[in-house]
Amino acid sequence: MHSSVVVKQLFDVGSGSYSYLVFDDLSRQALLIDSVYEQYGRDLALIYELDLHLLACLETHCHADHVTAAWLLKTQLDCQIMASQHSGISPLNKNLKQGDPIAFGAHHLRVLETPGHTNGCISFLLDDQSMVFTGDSLLIRGCGRTDFQQGSAHKLYASIKNALFVLPTDCVVYPAHDYAGRISSTIGEERRLNPRIGGKANEEDFVGFMENLQLPHPRKLDIAVPANLQAGRPINDEMPQSPNWAPVVTTYSGVYKIAPQWVAAHQNELHVLDVRTVHEWAEERTTLSNAQHIPISQLRARLNEVPTDKPIMTLCRSGKRSVLAFTILREAGIQQVAHIDGGLLRWYDEGLPLASVDPSR
């Protein structure tokens, strides 16, 4: 059986940044390109949910508009951190240079040195040349700025023309940023249509364009660059704090879930909200001890009936509608809420205690 490469493109709204989780679908070995500190929980949840083994966090360069999550992920998952030998980032597990292969499963990414936006910019080319992750060197109908961090319009022109535009026409371009909702391009498109360097633009045209951009400096420049030179390692090595009211797991969709076993052991400290439908309730009159029953269809109208003096655990038959209940409660401003993973079906399977409900209720 042949393995395939899967790419998950992830977006950070605050910085307009793309991260890429790239993995081999058989071995489940993965690489994460250009992670974002604020998205650490999201990316970690996706890695867990997809049952991946993260080998390394890769940096296309030392970013100036967001802080990387590389140190956090290394601390949590024991992965490596890799970036260009010219990036200034320290400490790295591997200093990357032109031509270096980075293996994951049966595949690898190959390093292309593409300086110009910064002196340490690199791109990552998939082994079959079907896709390239260009960082800020080549963007969709644009390119990285060259007016700070050892930037050079002359170097960037050479990088794009000699390292990227020589790739196959149908090679998919995945950039590190886009501010207009565009997700990918191709080498052929950019070679023809990029307004800064495409078509018949020569080096003089390109340098003249770049020297007259007059862009404001990134808002996070003074914070991001020093932090990224340390691979995103926070002061005092503090990890992001999880809720202290329950050992919840944050899913990729941003929902808090909780294991049934923990709920069973702490029921006196919690409020369980059973949101099964009236029909389900009539058919199966068992639930958790002291649970409150409000059908999901009535929950928005009856929010004032839900006590908030204890953390709320939402429950349904299979763990689907309880996710909607979680969302409704969070939208109402209730913070201490999670849904019971797997619902009553998992509760049954794990042999946890239930209470019968008085038919007169």
N, C-alpha and C positions, 0 to 999 in steps of 0.2 A: 504494500500500500504506500502510495506517495503522499508525503505531507504537503500541506499548503501553508502559505503565509497569510495571516489575518492581521489587518490593521484597524485599530480602534482610534478614531480621531476625536480628541477631547478638546473642549473650548473653555477658556477663562474669560468671562465677559469683561471683568474689570480692566484687563490689560490687552484684550484682543489677541490673546496668545493661544496657539495650538500646541497640544502635547499629543504624542503618538505612542500608543501601546502596541508593539509589534511582536507577534508570537507565532511559533510553529504549532500547528493544530494537533500534531501527534504527540510530540514530546512535552508540549505545554510550556516550553522554555520561552521566556519573554525578555524584551528590552523596552525601556521607557525613555522616550526622547523628549527633552525640554519640559520637565515637570514644573508645576507651579505650587508654591508653598500653601496657598489658600485652598488648593484642590487636593491636598494630601489625603484627607479622609475619603473623598470620592474615588480617587485612583486606587487607594488601598482596598476599598470595598470591591472594586471591579476586579482587581487581581485575585482576591479571595473567591469571589463569586464564579469566576471563570476557571478556578483551580489552576492558576498559573504559577510557575516558578520564575520569579524575576531575577535575572542574572545581573543586570546592570542598569543604572541610570546614565544616559548619555546626554551631554550638553553640546549643542552646536556652537555655543560661544558663551562668554560671560555677559548675561543679559543686563540691560539697564532699566527695564520697565516692569520687571517683576522679580520676585525672589524664588529660587528653585526649591523643590522639596526633596532634592537628592539625599541630603544628610538624614532627613527624617525617615525616608524609605530605607536607606542603608541600615539605620539603627533598628528599624522594625523588622526588616526582611533579610538582613545580612547580605544584601546585594553589593555590587561594586559601583564605583563612580568613575566615569571616564570622560575625558575632554581633551582638547588639543594641548600639545606640549607648549604651545604659545599662548594659551588662554589666561595664564596667571592664576588659575584656580588651584587651590591647595587645601587639604591633601587630596591627591587622586590615587586610585588604585592602579590606573593605567594612563600614561601620557600617550595620546594618539598622534600618529603622523601619517603622511600620505601613504595610501595603499594598505594600511593595517586592516585585517579582517576581524570582525566581531561576530563570533559564531553564536547561533541559537538554534538548537535542534539540528536539522539537516541543512540549514540555510545560514547565510551570513550577510552582514552589512559591510561594505568596504568604505574606508575613509577617503574622502576627497578634500584636500586642503583648498579652501575657497576664501582667502583673506580679502579684506577691503572694507567691510562694514566694521569689523575689528580685526586686529592682527591675528587673533586666534580662532577665526571662523572656520568651521569644517562642515561638510555635507556628508550624508550617509547614503550610499547607493546599494540597493538590493542586488544580490549576486546575479540574478538574471537580467538586470538592468531595466526591469519593468517599472521601478519607482525610485525616486530620490527625495530625501528629506533635506531641504536646502537651508534650513535655519532662516537667518535674515539676509543671506547672500542674494538669493533670487526669490522675489515675492510674486504673487499673481498680478501681472501688469505693473510691476514695480520692482524695487530692490531695497536693500537696507541703506540707511543714511551713512554718510562717510565723514561727518564733521566732528567726531569726537572718538575717544577710546582707540587711538592709533588708526583711525579710519583713513582710507586712501581711495579716491575715485579711480585712480590709475590701476591700483591693485585689484579693485573690484571688477573693473572692466575686463582685465585679463582673466580673473577667476571665472566670470560668467562665460566669456567667449571661449576660453581654452579648456575649462574643466566641465562646464555644465552644458553649454550649447552644442558640444560634440557628442552628447549622449543620443540614444535613439529618439526619433521624432515622437513616438508614442509613449515614451517614458513619462510616467505621472509625476508631477511636481507637487510635493507636500511642503508648504512653507511654515515658518514658525509663527507668522502673524497674518491676519487679514482684518480689516476694519469695515468691510462692506458686505460681509456674509458669504464670500466666495470660499470654497473649501479646497479646491485643487485645480490644477491646470496641466498642461503637458509641455515638454521641451519644445515641440513643434509650434504650439500656440505662442509661447513666449518668444521664441526665435523670430517669429513673424510679426507679432502684435504688441510686444512689450514697448510702451511709449518711451521708455528711457534708453533701452539698449537693443531693441528689436529692429527688424527690417534692415535698412542700410545705414543705421547709425554707426559712426566711427568713434574712436576714442575721444577725439576732440569734442564731438557732439555730446557724448556721455558726460565727460568731465565738466563741460560748461553747464549742463543741466544740473548735475549734482552740486556744483559750487554755488548755485543760485536758488537752492530750495528754501533756505532760511527758515528751518523748522524750529519750534520751541523745544527745549530739552525735555526729556521724559520726566513726568512728575515725580517718579520714585527713584530718579537717578542717584541721589545722595544716599539713599537707603539700599537700593538694589545692588549696586556694584560692589560695595564693601561686603555685603552679605553673600553675594554669589562668588566672590573670591574665596570664601570659606565654604563653598558648596551648600550654602543655605543653613549652616550650623547656627542655631540660635544662641543668644547670650545665656550662659549658665546651663547650656545643653537641655533646655526645657522642651519637653515634647508637648504637642497640643493636648489640652485637657479634655477628657471625656466626661459626660455627665456623672456627677457623684451620687446620684440618687438611685442608680441601677446600672448593672453591667450591660448596657445596651450595645448593639452592633449597628452601625450606620450603613445602610445598604447603598448601592450605586445610585438608586433613585432618591436618596436623601431621607429615607424612612428609618426610624428607630425600631429595631425588632429585639425581642427578649426571649430567651430560652424558657420553655414551659417548666423545666425542673427548678429554675430559680424562682419563678412565680409561685410554684407549689410550696417552696420552702419559706416564702416571705409573705404569704397571703394576708396576714394580719397587718402588715405595713403598707398594703396597697389597696387601691379601689379597682375592682374588675368590672369593666363595662362590656356586657354581652350584647352585640348588635345583630344577632340573627333575626331573620324575618319572623313575622307572626306565624306563618305557616311552618317554618322550621321549629319554632318554639313549641307549637302545638304537637308536632310529631315526636319530638325528643325532649322530654322535660328533665334533662339533667344539665347541670352547669357547674361552675365553680362555687365554692362556699361563699355566701354573702355577695354574690355577683348582682349587679344592677342590670336589668334588661330594658334597653331602648332600641327598637328596630332601627336599622340604618336609615330607612326612609323617613323616620321621624326625628333623627338626631339633631338636625339643624334647628328645628323648631323647639326642641326641648333641652337645649344646652344648659339652661339655667337650673335644670334638675341634677346635673352632674356635679358632685362635690369635688372640690379641688384642693382639699387639705392633705391629700395623699397622692403619690404618683398614680396615674391612671394607666391600666393595662387593658387594651381593647381586645375583644375576643369574638370570633365567629366560627363557623363550622370548619372551614379549610384554611383560614388565614388570608383571604383575599379582601373581603369586605371590611375586615378589621384594619386593613391598610387605609381604606377610604375613611374610616372613622378616625384614624390617627391624623389624617390630613385635615379633616373637618375641625378637630379639636385644636390643632396647631394654628390653623387659619383664624380661630377664635381667640388666639393669644395664649393658649394653655401650653406651657413648655414641658412640664414633666409628664410626658405621655409616650407610650410605646405600644406596639402591637405584639400579641403573643404568636410567635412564629409557628406556623403549621396549624393553628387553631385547635379545635376540639379533636380533630382526627389525630393529630400528633399527640395530644394529651392522652387520648385512649391508647394509642400504640405504646406509649411509655408507662402505662399503668398508673397514672397519677390519680389522686383522690378526687372524686366528684360528689356533688350533692344532688339529691332529688328535689324537684320543685313541687310545691303544693299545687295540685290541679285547680284549686279555687283562685289562685293568683291571676 
